[in-house]
Amino acid sequence: MSKNAVDTAQAVATRTDAAQTPADAGDAGYSKDLKARHVNMIAIGGAIGTGLFLGAGGRLHNAGPALALAYLVCGIFAFFVVRALGELVLYRPSSGSFVSYAREFLGEKGAYVAGWMYFLNWSTTGIADITAIALYTHYWSMFTSIPQWTLALIALAVVLTVNLISVKIFGEMEFWFAIIKVATLVGFMLIGIFLLATQHKVDGRTPGLSVIDDHGGVLPHGLMPVVLVMQGVIFAYAALELVGVAAGETAEPEKVVPRAVNSIMWRVGVFYVGSVVLLALLLPGSVYSADESPFVTVLSKVGISGAGDVMNLVVLTAAMSSLNSGLYSTGRILRSMAVAGSAPKFTSRMNRSQVPYGGILLTCAVCVLGVVLNYLVPSQAFEIVLNVASLGIISTWVIIMICHLIFVRRAKEGLVDRPSFRLRFSPYTEIATIAFLMVCLGMMWNDAEVGRKTLLLIPIIAVLLVAGWFGVRRRVSQTAGQEPSQLTK
């Protein structure tokens, strides 16, 4: 046999071995039960949540019709993040997602920071979710006698049980949650278009451009309120990165992920921008309020009975979906970290259904603190944790873009191969996205009541991360020398 033939055979054998052994030891042991419809709906569920159903009311009141532009701009940058993550997923699918990529391109310290900041995001978001669920449930008189903390605990127990059964059950739950959200938005948009087409009066006003022109135009309060609202709008898109985590448990990520990622852009355009434009054409921004879903405001002004009940159920569904996604994703992320030594060892454990229950239970334990918050300060629990979560999501997105920058640089050096599904115009796209996210973070300083206090937490979080790293670095070093097969035992 010739030398070339031997070399070729060795190269093929190496590639075959690489395909059989996970590049990240934390990827071993998962089932591949998520179907294309699950991943597509997880992408939709990540793009549509309480940030639109509930948060758009207060933002329309503060920023006016230009809120649609804010949603569009933030949506474009969110799409860049998911597109970059999608490219990394096709390069190497991993349930550890961006933590696994941070380990490859930034080293163990980068993976450590990425993982724990993401955990901070979802554990605090989970507290916000169970608080929101309890508040939304109190909307109905039959539940008002039940303490808020009890409802929060029940919601947490239900979603925890679903997550521990199997990934397939999680996927089905997210599928139907997303169906409810999409059906509601489509139904509202059809009603809104009908009201516009027929010139049916809403609250005594004829809908159309005159509603905007007669109440201060597109920027009734100037440009600054639109700029300030960006930070909240970014949080509305949190969870889009779930597509990357879910890809590790689907059989054909190379087919499913590009479809799911590409569809995010038009969903943002139709559902976020389209619905906000409709809301602005139907009623002036001053009529909307942070205390009520803008969709309920419109439907109640038209005289459609039961609108409040229906929308409250949908917002409740969105919060349950968010909590469900948070437990799912942190379970996988913590397992990826645990097998590398940077998370508690028990978070690497999986049950018979191939679910990483250790990480899920750790996130759930933090959410129980949210139940305590709901008991001690029920009126403030939501605001306290929501802004802390925004620090986690911004840092996660920045790390994804930094990983992609290094990935592209290595591809140019011939060290890795880029898939055909790519983020275009690198490195300008990544740099622009990182700069935009940093500006959004800096704008929190203008909110003296909550945002400024949140930014002052950054040094405290940094100190905790440094202290934590010194606590795990020896275990990380020891783990680095072991075979992948040993790490998952």
N, C-alpha and C positions, 0 to 999 in steps of 0.2 A: 504494500500500500504506500502511496506517495506521501511526502511530508504534508503537502497541502490538504490531502484527504484526511490525514490524522488531525491536523489543526481544525479543519471544518467539523469533524466528528466531535472533537473536544468542545468546540464552541457551542454546538447543538446540545451536547450533554449538559453544559453549564446552564444554558437557557432553560432546559427542561427541569433541571434541579431547582432553578430559581422560581420556576412556575409552580413547583410542587411545595416549596417552602415559603411561607408568608414573609414578605419583606419586613413586616412589622409583626413581632411575635404576638402582639395583642389582637391580631386579626384571626388567629387560629380558633377553631371551635364554633364559629357562628353558622347558623343555618342560612340558606339563601331563599327565604320564603316571601320576600317582598316582591310583588309583581309590578309590572309597568304602571298599572292604574294606581297602585299604592303610592309609588314614588311621584307620579304626576300630581296626585292629590296632596301629597306632603308638600310639594312645591307650591301649590295653590294655597294650602293652609298656612304656609309660612309667609305668603305674600298678603294674606287677608286676615285681619284680626281686629281686636278691640280698638287698635289705633285708628281704624276707619269707622267702624260701627259706632263707637262712642266718642273717641277723641276728636273727630273731625268737627263736631259741633262747637266746642270751645275755640278751636283754631280758626274756624270760619268767622266766628264773632270777633276775634282779635286781628286777623290778617285780611279778612274779606276774600273776594273771588280769586285773588292772586295766590291763595292757598293751593289751587290746582297746579300752578307753576312750581311751588315748593315741593309738592308730591312728585312732579315730573322730574325735577332736578335730582332730588334724593333717590328717586327710583332708578335713574340712569346710573348713578354711582353704585347703588345696591346691585344693579345688574352686572356692572364691571366686576364687583367682588365675587358674585356667584359664577360668572363666566371664568374668572381666574381659577376659582376652586374647581369648577367643572373640568378644566384642562388638567389640573393636578390629579383629579380623580381618574381620568382616562389614562394618564401616565402610570398611575398605580392606585387602584381602588383600595380603600382602607376604612374600616369602621372607626379607626382613630382619627380619620379625616385630617383636619389642619394641624392637630397635635402631632400626628405621625409625620406630616410634611415638615413641620417645624423642627422635629427631631432630625430629619434628614438634611435640611438646609440651614438650620440655625444652631444645631447641637442640642444637647439635653437641657441646657439652661433655657433655650428658646421654647422647647416643648413644655418644660415645667411652667413657665410664665403663661404660655398660651392656654394650657389645660386648666390651671387654677383660676385664671381670669374668666375663662368660659364657665367654669363651675360657679364663680361668683355671680356671673350674669344670670344663669339659669336657676340657681338656688334662690336668689333674691326675686327673680321674676316669678318663681313658683310661689313665693310668699305673697306677691302682688296678685297672682292668679287666684289663690284660694281666698284671699280677702275679697277680690272682685266677685267671685262665685257666691260668697256669703252675702255680699251687698245686693247682688242681682236677685238672689233667692228671696230676700226680705221684701222685694217688690210686691210679692203676692201675700195677701193678708193671712193666709193659712200658715205661713212660715214666720210671721213677725214675732211670735212668742218664743221662738227657738233662738237661743243666744248665738251671736255672730260666730263665736269661736267654735261652737258645736257644728254649725253648718260647714265651716272651713275644714274641720277635722273629718267630717263625713266625705266631703269632696276629695280630700287627699287619699283617704282609704280606698275609695272606689277606683280612682285613677291608678293608684299603686297596684291594686289587685290586677287590673287589666294589663299593666306593663309586665308583671311578673309571670303571667300565664304563657305568652309566646309573642314573638315579633309579628307573627301573622295576625294575631288579635289586635295588636297595636296598629298595624297597617289598616285593618278593616275599620277600626274606630276612627282613625284619621281620615280615611276615605269618606265615611259618612258625615263626619264633622264638616269636611270641606264641601261636600255636596249641599249641606244645609246652608252654608255661608254663600256659596255661589248662587244657589236658587233664590235666596233672599235678595241678593244684589241685582240679579237679572230681573226679578219681579218688580223691585223698586224702580229700576231704570225704565222698564216698559211702562209703568204707571207715569213716571216723570215725562217720558217722551210723549205719551198720550195727552197729558195736561198741557204740554207745550204746543203740540200740533192742533189741539182743539181750542187753545186759548182759554181753557177753563180757569176761572179765578181761584187763586190760592190766598186765603186770608184777606180777601177783598182786593187783591192785586192781580193784574193780568200778567202771567209769566212771560219771560223773554228778556231781551237785552235791556229793555227799559228798566227792569228791576235793578240791574247793575248801574246803569247811567244815572238813575234818579237817587241813588244812595251812595254817591262818592266815587263811582267808577271802580276800576279793577283794584286800585290801591286806596281805599277810603281812609286809611290811617297812615299812609306813607309806606316806604319800603322797609323801614326798620322792623316792624312787627312780623313781616314775612321772613326776614333774616333770622329773627329770634326764634321763630317757630320751627326752624330747620332741625334743631336738636331733637325735638319731640317727634318730628316726622321720621327721622332716621330710626328712632326706636320702634316706630310703627312697622318698619320693614324687618325688624329682628326676627330671626328664625328661618330666613331664606337659606342660611348655610346648612340647614338640616338635610338638604339634598345630598351634600357631600358625605354626611354620616350614614344616611340610608343606603348609599351606593354600595357600601361594604356588605350589605345583606340582600342584594339582588343578584340574580344569576347572570344577567347580561347588562352590566353597567355601560358598556360601550354603545349600546343602542338606547337605553333608557335615559341616561343622564343628559346627553345633548338635547333630546326632545324636551325634557323637563326644564332645563336651563333656558333654552331659547324661548319657551312659551312664557317665561316670567315677564319679559319685556312688554308683550302685548296685554298681559293680564294687568300689569301696573297701569298701562295706558287706558284700558277700558274700565277697569273696576275702580281704581283710585282717582285718576284724573277725570275720567268720564262722569263718575258719580258726583264729584265735587263741583264740576261745571254745571251739572243738572241742578244740584242744590242751590248754587248761586243764581241760576236763572229762574228758580221757582220762588225764592224768598230772599230778602236782603240779609246780609251777614249779621246785623244787629239782632235779628229775631232768634238766631240760634244760640245755644247755651251749652256750657260744659257739663251741666247737670242732666242733660237729656240727649239721647241719640238724635242726630239731625234728621234721620229718616223718620223717626217717630214724630218729630216736630212738623215735618211736611205732611205726613199722612193724617195727623190729628187736625191740622188746619183745613185739610180737604174734607174731613168729616168721616174718615174710614174708621169704624169702631174696631176695637181689639188690636189696633196697630201697636200700642204700647206692650201688650202681652206677647205678641209675636216677636217683636224686636228684642224684648228683654230675654226671651228664650234663645234667640240667635246669639246675642252678646254673651249669655251664659255658656252657650255651646263653644263660642270662640275662646273663652277663658279656660274651659275644660280642655279644649284642643291644645292650647298653649302649655298647660300643666302637663298634659300627656306627652307632648313633644320634649319638654324639659327633662322629665324623668328618663325618657328614652335616650336622648342624646348624651346626657351627662353619664349615664351608665356605661356607654361605649367609650366615651372619652377617658373616664377614670380608669377603665380597664386597660386601655392603651398605656396610660401613665403608670399604672401599678406594675405591669410586667417589666417596665423599665426602671422601677424602683422609686419613682417620684410621687407616688400616691400610696396610701395605706394598702398593705398586701391583701386584705379581705375584699377590696374593691375589684380584684381580678377574678373573683369566684363566679362561676356560672352554674345555673341549675340544670335540671334534666332537659328543659325546653330550650337550652342554649341561650339563655337570657342572663346577662351579667348583673345578677341581683345585688351584689355587694355595693357597686357604685350607685345603683338606683336607691338602695336603702340609705346610703349616706346623704344623698340629695334630699330624700324624704325626711331625714332627721333634721336637716336645716329648715325644711318647710314647717316642721313641727314648731320651730321657734316662731314661725309666722302665726301659728295658732295661739301661742302665748301673747304675741303682739296684739292679735285680735281680741284677746281677753283684757289686756292692760290698757291699750290705746286704740280702740276700734275705729275712731274717727281719723286717726293719723297713720295707721298701718300702711295704707296703700302708697301714700306720697313718700314715706320714709324709705321704702325699698325700691321704688320705681327708678329714682335717679341713680341709686347705686348700681342698678342693673345696666344703666346706659353706659357706665364706665367699662363694664365687661364686654358689651357688644362692640363698642368702638375699638377697644384694644384687640378683640378677636379679628375684626375686619382688617385692621392695620397689619396684623401678623400674617394674614392670608396673602395680602398684597406684597409684603416683603418676601415671603416664601416664593411667590410667583416671580418676582424680580430676579431672585437668585437662581431659580429653576431655568429661566430664559437665558441667563448669563452662562450657566453650565451647558445648556443646549448649544449655544454659539461656540463654546469651547469643544464641542463634540463629546461631552461626558454623558449626556442623556439625550433621548430622542423626544421631541415635542410631537404630540398627536396632531391630527389634522384639525381637530376641534380646538380653536385657540382664542385667547384674548388678543384682540388686534391692537396695533400701535404701541406695543411695549417698547421702551419703558415709560412713555409719556402717560399712558392710561393709569398705570399703577401710581406714579408720582402725583398726578392730579387727584386721584382718589384719596391717597393718604393725606395730602394737603387739605382737601375738603373736609375729611373726618376730623382733622386737628382743629380746623376753624370751628366746626360744630361743637367740639369739646370746649374750646375757648369761649364760645358764646354763652356757655352756661354761667360764666362769671357775671353776666348782666342780670341774672335772676338772683337777687340778693337773698330772697326768702329761702329757696331750696337749692338752686343750682350752684351758688357760691360755696355753700356748706358741703355740697357733694364733691366739688373740686378739692376742697381742703382735706378730703379723705385720702386723696392720692398718695401723699407722703406716708400716711399710716399703712395703706395697703402695700406700698413699696417696702417699708420696714418689715412687715409680716412676711412678704415674699422672700426677702433676703434671709430672714431668720429661718424660714421654712427650708430654704435651699441648704443652709448649713446643717439642718437636721437630717436631710435625705441624701446629701451628696455622696456619703460613703456607700450607702446602699445602691445608689445609681452606678457608682464605679464598679462595685462588685457584680452587679447585674450585667453590665456591659461585656464582661468576659465570658458569660454563659452562652450555651447554645440556645436558639429560639425554642426548641422542643422542651428544654428544661424549664423555661420561664413560665409556661402555661400549666405546669403540673400542680 
